[in-house]
Amino acid sequence: MKRKFILWRQQFYSNKALPAVFFLTLCPIYGKTYYGIVNDNKVDNFYTKESFSTVRRFSFPILKEISGVVVDETGKPVSNAKIVVKGTNIKTITNEKGAFTIDADVLDTLIVTASGYSDKEILVKANTTAFQIELSSVSSKNIGDKTNDIDEVVVVGFGKQKKENITGSISTVSEKAIEGRPINNAIQALQGTASGLNFNLGNGGGQLDNALSFTIRGSGIIGDKMSSSPLVLIDGVEGDLKSLNPRDIASISVLKDASSASIYGSRAPFGVVLVTTKTGRPGKPTITYDLMTRFSSPLLQPSMMDSESFAYYFNDAAKNAGQNPVFTPEVIQKIKDYKAGKNYGTEWNPEGQYWRTYDQGFANVNWFKEFYKRWVPSTENNLSIRGGAEKINYYFSANWLGTDGLMRYNPDRMDRYTLNGKINAQLLPFLRLNYSTRFTRTDYKSPAYMSGLFYHNVARRWPTNPVKDPFGNYMSGNEIQELQNSNRKNQEDILTQQVAFIFNPVKNWETRAEFNYITTNTFTNSSYLPIYRYDGNGTAIPAGYDAGVGDGLNKPGSSLVKENALRRNFFNTNIYSTYETQLNNHYFKAMLGMQSELNKVQEFRASRDMLYSPNVIAIDATYGNTPGVGGSRGHWSTFGAFGRLNYNYKQRYLVEVNGRYDGTSRFLRDQRWNFYPSFSVGWNMAKEDFWGKMGRFAQAVNDLKFRFSYGSLGNQNTDKIGWYPFFQTMPVGANDGYWLINGQRTNTAYAPGMVSRSLTWERVTTWNYGLDFTAFNNRLNFKFDYFKRKTFDMVAPAPALPATLGTTVPDMNNADMESKGFELEVGWKGKIGQDFNYSINGMLSDNRQKVTRYNNETGNLDYYYAGRYFGEIWGYTTRGIAKTDEEMKEWLKNHNQDRLGSNWGAGDIMYEDTNGDGKIDNGKNTLSDPGDRRIIGNSTPRYNFGLNINMDYKGFDLNIFFQGVGKRDINIGAEPYFIGANVGLWQSTAFTEHMNYFRPANTDSPFGPNVDSYYPRPIFDYGTKNFEPQTRWIQNAAYIRLKNIQLGYSLPAEMLKSLGINHLRIYLSAENVFTITKMSKIFDPETINGAWGKGKVYPLSRVISTGITLIF
């Protein structure tokens, strides 16, 4: 039998018999191999038969049989474990001592599976004759894995690769990063665990139905015309991480550079997330049950002033504006009496016929604590079973997550039910069938009024307003009725069906035909029931909703029902064939394939006002005269042919070439097709012959690989400008005209907007430079990537045309952008004694985006311009706050601030004259003339990091996970949440932090003077003279957060054996434990956004949970 020969670097041994050296280092070639022995402890390179006569000779038989033993984490044998030579029918099982023997070639992969343990893949190297393989139980927290990380297999596009052969930029997340965390969806598991990802909670904050959005290596677009979200594939088909049961995840791969992602073509110009779910395996059935109970509380709520401080604060703001006091001394006395328990908090005004509130009220309510509960419970149950026989295996799971929200009135709640099933069967010796199905139902209910308007109003609620009147009715205007009498119920069903046929006609040749289908059905019912105000006798009087709700609900007695139904069908076919071979020292792997996608969406909307009864919530139970009906229907499709070639020489020199010819229906016929190539190369210096001669440190290095990749992809994700942006559409409306004809509003039709006949792909090109380093038997891992990505022909606004055109100008491919950044991952794992294992893993990444071409000839600073970095903040430089009127008067002599406001005095901002013209202004608001403004910060999150520390000792395990952002600036100026009583009376807020406001030395305020304040004097003025964008209000939004800490204990196996339990672990976990930040205490650094202003969102939750995992 002919055998491959692999030339390994020289190795030195001491105090070892020569035959032992043979077993460790020599490999067979053509029956017998000849070696030169330099001395008794060094094995030299091989010699040919012809040249071998000059040296001492030894012979060694062909290596054919591999032996080994399989053990668990404690070193005990694992019987009935199955060992299979991958890609062949060669297999065996372990005996009662865990021992096995099997025939295998060099570079074969052994797949080891056992009931109750995680699968493991082992590479047969040239010097291998015996193994000790340690398996981890499926819920084990053991860190001291004896198998080399370098032998791990990583999921890549349409296949898998050994970790040591990867030349692209890929990060992986294991199931251990997810295990035991009280997370609602799988996206949360990625934050801080995979480098290069940027996360954003958006305007939804901590709402139960909201999920983190994320990009890979930052945004690749400008504006909102296109999408730069990564492609998410679950078991090879597009999916939603939010709907996936996190307990079903086996691993996650993040493909970041063009070489790694290019195989997916124009659907993945900004990276791919590959999620692999758990599957069956041969062996006895293993049943796993997880129960988790959670308790959630608001992570951060701004501290509101009490009503007495509120009254004095607002009176100061009115005084500074030259207005009368908001609260009279009589009302302030009633506030004091209320706090002393002497009155109710309101009284009936017989003249005005209303309950006294606002400036006449005297209650003391903290509205954040009133609207949100202190804590809420939730429960998660997960049950799975996996097992199988020689030719068939299965995995089934069921999960229910029931989560209560924080809302006190008409509480919000989410229930998610998932069912997952997989069956893998060997139909014929050369044919396998994989079938999987996954069903997810998500039910979410909340007040329909719980929107951006509500979050905007929470902080504007005056503490002097009582919750109820003396009759026990909720007071009008405090929005409790609006919450209780409005409902939104959303139900989403997602069914995924996947069938794959795998053909293996000969060894190392595999052809897969995959057929995937996803159907999504979403139904939403929103209702608004009538609300009321109550008179002095407790009699209900119809009232209306806030005008900001719309739909005419501000009319007294209004009610409304809205329904929305959406159906999506997605069809996907993947057919690809892979062949790999080893020719002496040369390894080749080639793949060719095709992919097609068809996406169809249909939506129907209907609404009608005036319900007959609040007990029957349906459109056909309404009688209003303003029904609304609408809908949409659309589809798109893609087709791609792709190929990939991998080559390596002795795992020393590595090459990968990809190409994809892509077509899309989203552009005009002559713009639909394009070819996108990519390649990557690698050099593993540690595999070189000379490396072993470089001393002890070199011999301690397991892997030293340099990587480079280049690739180009297209972006056809035009969702935000319409699926077919080259079609003209004519806006029409029913009964929405501005004129009445015969008493009826007219129907309307508007001139259609222009379309671009040349709109086409955005082109995304990426360069990536990488270094992989492992040492000390793979205990130390280091990975570094530097990348540069350029997006050409981005979709952006076209040059403006005269208004006489009569319609809008279409978007065009007329902008370019450049991104640069780096990613660093470092890990160390070790063992102290026999029982204490630990690991430390950290990641750090950074990226910046700069516009290199944009249609802005004047350099207007309100738009992008060539050279502008994403997130730039332009503003003034602050000198400080004037402590006296005289100081301000003297300042204004050389710093005219009239362009920013008037009536300057003590307690106001003094702005620097940076351009020296004696006046403070923004010039022409252009790059060439920005006035006194400069770049004073950048809001792009920089230096995203994560740190994970794991320890286990005699059954106890501890995991500590930190996550954060190293640098970020936020301009909070002009936000009512932040500036307090410095806008109009009804938009102002009053938090305890605002108490640090300017009060002159001669003040009559009961709070006393404060001339060294942070905030300027409060003043009811809709101008923003003191809160123009400026250095004083730039907040440092960097933070570090203890994201999760988890303590667990696994009971000894001996104790459980008599109970028929393989594994039992109990644990305690805490999420969002504490945060270190210099940011204002009004804001959480992760929930800065808000549809109605910064910070005006549903709060994040701190979650304490306890759980138990049982394996039978």
Order of alpha helices (4+ residues) and beta strands (2+ residues): alpha-beta-beta-beta-beta-beta-beta-beta-beta-beta-beta-beta-beta-alpha-beta-beta-beta-beta-beta-alpha-beta-beta-alpha-alpha-beta-beta-alpha-beta-beta-beta-beta-alpha-alpha-beta-beta-beta-beta-beta-beta-beta-beta-beta-alpha-beta-beta-beta-beta-beta-beta-beta-beta-beta-beta-beta-alpha-beta-beta-beta-beta-beta-alpha-beta-beta-alpha-beta-beta-beta
